[in-house]
Amino acid sequence: MSRILAIALLAISFDAPAVAGQEATMETNDLLRKAARESGDEYLRTEREIRSQGAAGAAALLRPHLNDPDPFVSFTARTLMGWYGPQAPEYQAALDYLDSLPKRIARTPVPTPSPTGAAAYLEQHFGNRVADLLSLRLAKASNWPYWKIMAVLFYLRNQGAQSATPGLVRFAAETSTDEYLNTAIEAIRRSGHVGVGREVAAEQKRAKDLNKSLPPALAAMAQND
């Protein structure tokens, strides 16, 4: 009997590292879905964790989600892949510009940055190449000031980038400010994105799971496909 017990314990000792390794892999693979769920500083920490794995590690984590059935998950994966492509320097430059603008404005008589001016700068210097990034960051923002939200909304509205619509849909689903909602919906409509109905339907399901509802103007877009 003791021999059987010893063999069983030995088997468990060999299985334990494998189980631990599987759990670690599952935790790593879940980082993208975790990022898709989070917002604010929590999202930024998870994004940094994904990017800290380097190009090969991040690519291995993100690529399986590029065709995820959840449009926002696939959008998040695709956008984060951009940090390892040729647009990465522009990603950082656009974020740096928005972050530095209040300090630059502080040296002038203007009290706050102009949303239209900031949008014009983004359009002039980046075209639509940072639309996906700024749409994702807009959807994840929890404490952006008015000028920054409107600057990014105006920029996205003017660009009409179809690839950026999942971020706009998520933002529109969660905002409680009519001006933000109306501008986001205008940006979505201007894009002419044929997949917006599927994206809105996914947000409807998410809202239902959270015991919430979508703004009627956004919910109506579920019929667009």
N, C-alpha and C positions, 0 to 999 in steps of 0.2 A: 504493500500500500504506500509506504514511504517512497519507494522508487517511482511509482506512478505520479505521486505528488511532486517529486523533484523534477520529473520530465515536464510536467505541466507548468511549473514555475519557470523552468528554463525556456520553454516556448514563449511564455508571456514576456520574459526579459528580452527575447529577440524581436518580438512584435512591437514592443513599446517605442523604439526609435522610429519605426516605420509609421506608426500611428501619429506620433508627434510631428513627423515630417509632413504627413498628409494634412494635419490640422494647420501647420504653418503655411502650406501651399494654399489651402482654402482661404486662410485669412488674407494672404497676399492677393489672391485672385479677386477677393471681394472688395479690394480698395477702390476699384472703379465704381462699383455700385454704391459704395459708401460715399464717394465723392458726389455721385449723382443725387444722393438723398440730402446731403448737408448744405448748409449755407453759411455765410459770414466767415468768421475766423476758423471755424471747424472745417469748412470746405478748403480754405487756403492751406491749412495744415496738411490735409489729406492730399491735396494737389502737390505740395512740396514733397511729401513722402513718395508719391508716385514718381515724380521727376528725379528724386535723389537716387533712384535705382539705375540711372544712366540710360543711354539710348537703347541698348539691347534689352535690358530688364523692363523698361517701360513699354517698349514695343511688344514684348511677349505678353505683358499684362493687358495692353490696350487692344491689340489686333483682334482677339477673339470677340470683342464687343462692337466691332465696327459695323456689323450687320445685326446687332441686337434687335429683337422685336420691339423693345421700348425705344421710341424715337429719341427721347432725351438722353438715354444711356448711350446710344450710338453716336449722337451729336457730341456728347462729352468726350467719348473716346477719340473721335475724329479730331476734335479741336485740340485736345491735349497732345495728340500725335504731332501737331504743328510745331510744338516746342523742339522737335528734332528734325525739322525740315528747313528749307531756305527762308521761310518767313519768321523764324524764331527771333532774329535781331529786331524785326519790325514789331513783333509781339511786345518785346521788352521796351522798345522805344515808345510805343503808344501808351503803355502803362506808366512809364516814367514821365511822359508829357502830362498826363492827367494828374499824377501824384504831385508834380512840381508846380502846377499852375497856381494854386492858392498862394504859395510863397512868392511867386513872380508878381502876382497881382497885388500883393501886400505892399509892394514898393510904389504903387500908383494910387491915384485918387479913387479908382474903381473899387467898390466894396467887395464884390464877389466876381468870379469869372463869368463871362458871358456864355451861356449854353450854345447859342448860334455861332459865336466866334470859335469856341472849342470844336464844335462839329465841323466847321469850315476848315480848321487846321487839320483835323484828322483826315478829312476828305482830300485835301490838297497834298498832304505828305504820304498818305498810306493807301489812297484809293479804297478798294473793298477788301484789301488783303488782311485787315485785322477785324473784319466784321464778325467772324465766328467767335474770335476770342472775346471781343467786347460784348457780344450778345450773351456768351456764357457767363462772363463776369457780372453783367447786369442781372442775370437770373439768380446769381449767387449772392449779390450784394444784400447786406442787412442794415448798413448804416451810412450809405452814400448820401451826400447832401443833394439838395434839389438841382443845383446847377450841373452836377456830374451826371445824374440820372437823365436829365433832359438833353444834355450834350450828346450822350451816347444814343439816346432814342432818336434825336434829330439826325445824327450820323447814319444810324441804321435805316431810318426812313428814307434818307436821300440816296443811300447805296442800293436799296432794294435787293440785297443779296439773298437769294432763295435758301442758301445753305445755312443762313443765320436764324431762320424762323423758329426752330425748336426753342432757342433761348428766349425769343420774344414771346412765344406762346406760354412758356413757364412763367416768365415775368408777369404777363397779363393775367395769368391764372391766380397769382398770389398778391398782386398789388391791391391796395384799398383806396388808392388815390385816383379820382376820375381823370385828371389830366394825364397821368402816367398811362392809365388804361387806354384812353382814347388815342394817344400818340402811338402806343405800341400796336394797337389794332390797325391804325392807319399804315404803320410800317409793314405789318404783315400783309395787308391788302395790296400795297404797292409792289411787294415782291412778286405777286402773282404765282406763288408757290403752289403747285398742284397737289402736294402732299400734306397741305395744312390741315385738311379734314382728319386725316389719320392721327396727326400730332395732337389736335384738339381732343379727339376721342380718347387718346391715351391720357390726357390731362383730366378728362371727365372721370375716367376710371380711378385715377389717383385721388381726385377730390372726393369721390364717393367713399373710397377706402379710409379717408381722413375725416369723414362726416362733414364735408364741406360741399360747396357748389360753385360752379364757374359763373363769372359775370355773364348775363344773357347775351351781350354782344359778341363775346368770345365763344360761348356755347353754340351760337348759331353757325359758326364756321365749321362745325363738325359735319355739316351737310355739303361742304364744298367739293368733296371728291366724287 
